[in-house]
Amino acid sequence: MLEFSNLPKSKIAEKMDIGISDVLFLYELPVEMLERGNLDTLPLLPNSLFIGCQTWCVDMKVGKEFDVLFSHHEVEKFVATKAILMSVKINPSYEIDYLPVGQYGICMINFPEGKPDLLNKLRPENEENNKDRYDRLYLTQKKMFKKILKELNDKNL
């Protein structure tokens, strides 16, 4: 089993030159913000979710497209899917057109071909971490994902 953490977080910035930087970290489902109505200013598109996200190495602009979804603890069980970053809110009242490096934001992500089942592994923010039930997820592009797999496989040799 390949874990994304086997590629040390401190090394990810060094991997920008080989393309392991364009990865969107999907952290949690913002259940409480939705229940309080803090995201009501954004109409939720069909096949979309609000997800608490972060990026480590590059700003992610609204409109950015991804085609691979994978989990932290089982990288090799990835899903090919189309996903589009539709909006970013840094706090409930401040929407911007990109997710800044290192900043946590609530993002609307659209899955035009349908939401993959792997999204069920995202932890609702009001529940405790449970590694058996939940996992952190990542969105990236096939080219980047191949490089991530190569780095992880090389490390595990």
C-alpha positions in Angstrom: 0.0 0.0 0.0 1.4 3.4 -1.0 0.9 6.3 1.4 1.2 9.9 0.2 3.0 10.7 3.5 5.8 8.5 2.3 6.7 11.4 0.2 7.7 13.8 3.0 5.8 17.1 3.1 9.0 19.0 3.4 10.2 17.5 0.1 7.1 18.4 -1.9 8.3 21.9 -2.6 11.6 20.4 -3.9 9.5 18.2 -6.2 8.0 21.3 -8.0 10.6 20.9 -10.7 9.2 17.4 -11.5 5.6 18.5 -11.3 4.6 17.3 -7.9 3.2 20.6 -6.8 -0.2 20.9 -8.6 -2.1 19.0 -6.0 -5.2 20.2 -4.2 -5.6 18.7 -0.7 -9.2 17.9 0.2 -9.4 18.1 4.0 -13.0 18.0 5.2 -16.7 18.6 4.5 -17.7 21.9 6.0 -21.0 20.6 7.5 -21.3 23.3 10.2 -20.8 26.1 7.8 -23.5 24.7 5.6 -25.9 24.2 8.5 -25.4 27.8 9.6 -26.1 29.1 6.1 -22.6 30.6 5.7 -22.3 29.3 2.2 -25.8 30.4 1.0 -24.3 33.2 -1.2 -23.0 30.5 -3.6 -25.5 28.4 -5.5 -24.4 24.8 -5.3 -24.2 23.4 -8.8 -25.4 19.8 -9.6 -22.6 17.2 -8.9 -20.8 19.8 -6.7 -19.6 19.8 -3.1 -18.2 22.4 -0.8 -15.0 21.0 0.6 -12.4 22.4 3.0 -9.2 22.5 0.9 -5.6 23.6 1.0 -2.6 23.8 -1.4 1.0 23.5 -0.5 3.1 24.8 -3.4 1.2 26.9 -5.9 -1.9 29.1 -5.9 -4.9 27.3 -7.4 -7.1 29.5 -9.6 -10.8 29.1 -10.0 -11.4 27.2 -13.1 -8.5 24.8 -12.5 -9.3 21.3 -13.8 -8.2 18.0 -12.4 -8.6 14.4 -13.6 -7.4 12.2 -10.8 -8.7 11.8 -7.3 -6.7 9.7 -4.8 -6.6 9.0 -1.1 -3.7 9.6 1.3 -3.4 6.1 2.7 -4.1 4.1 -0.5 -2.7 6.2 -3.3 -2.8 3.3 -5.8 -6.6 3.2 -5.4 -7.1 6.3 -7.4 -10.1 7.4 -9.5 -10.0 9.0 -12.9 -12.6 11.7 -12.7 -13.1 15.2 -14.0 -13.2 17.9 -11.4 -13.2 21.7 -11.6 -12.5 24.3 -8.9 -15.5 26.5 -9.1 -15.1 28.9 -6.2 -13.0 29.7 -3.1 -14.0 31.3 0.2 -11.3 32.1 2.6 -13.9 32.8 5.3 -17.7 32.7 5.0 -18.0 36.3 3.6 -14.9 36.6 1.5 -14.9 34.9 -1.9 -11.7 35.2 -4.1 -10.7 33.7 -7.5 -7.9 31.5 -6.2 -6.8 29.4 -3.2 -3.5 30.9 -2.0 -0.5 28.7 -1.1 -0.9 27.3 2.5 -4.3 28.9 3.0 -7.3 26.9 4.1 -10.4 27.7 2.1 -13.9 26.4 1.5 -14.0 25.4 -2.2 -16.9 24.4 -4.4 -15.6 21.6 -6.6 -17.7 20.4 -9.5 -17.6 16.8 -10.8 -19.4 17.1 -14.1 -19.5 13.4 -14.8 -20.8 12.6 -11.3 -19.3 12.5 -7.8 -16.9 9.6 -7.3 -17.6 7.2 -4.4 -14.2 7.9 -3.0 -15.5 11.3 -1.8 -17.4 9.4 0.9 -14.0 9.0 2.6 -13.9 12.8 3.4 -14.5 13.5 7.1 -17.3 15.9 8.0 -15.7 18.7 10.1 -17.9 17.9 13.1 -16.7 14.3 13.4 -13.4 13.0 14.9 -10.7 11.6 12.8 -11.1 7.9 12.2 -8.5 6.4 9.9 -10.6 3.3 9.3 -13.6 5.4 8.1 -12.1 8.6 6.7 -9.1 9.6 4.7 -7.6 12.8 3.3 -8.0 13.1 -0.5 -6.2 14.9 -3.2 -7.0 16.1 -6.7 -4.4 16.4 -9.4 -3.8 15.8 -13.1 -2.7 12.5 -14.7 0.7 13.8 -15.6 1.3 14.9 -11.9 -0.2 11.7 -10.5 2.2 9.5 -12.6 5.1 11.4 -11.1 3.8 11.0 -7.6 3.4 7.2 -8.2 6.9 7.0 -9.6 8.4 8.9 -6.6 6.5 6.7 -4.1 7.4 3.5 -5.9 11.1 4.5 -6.2 11.1 5.3 -2.4 9.5 1.9 -1.6 12.1 -0.1 -3.6 
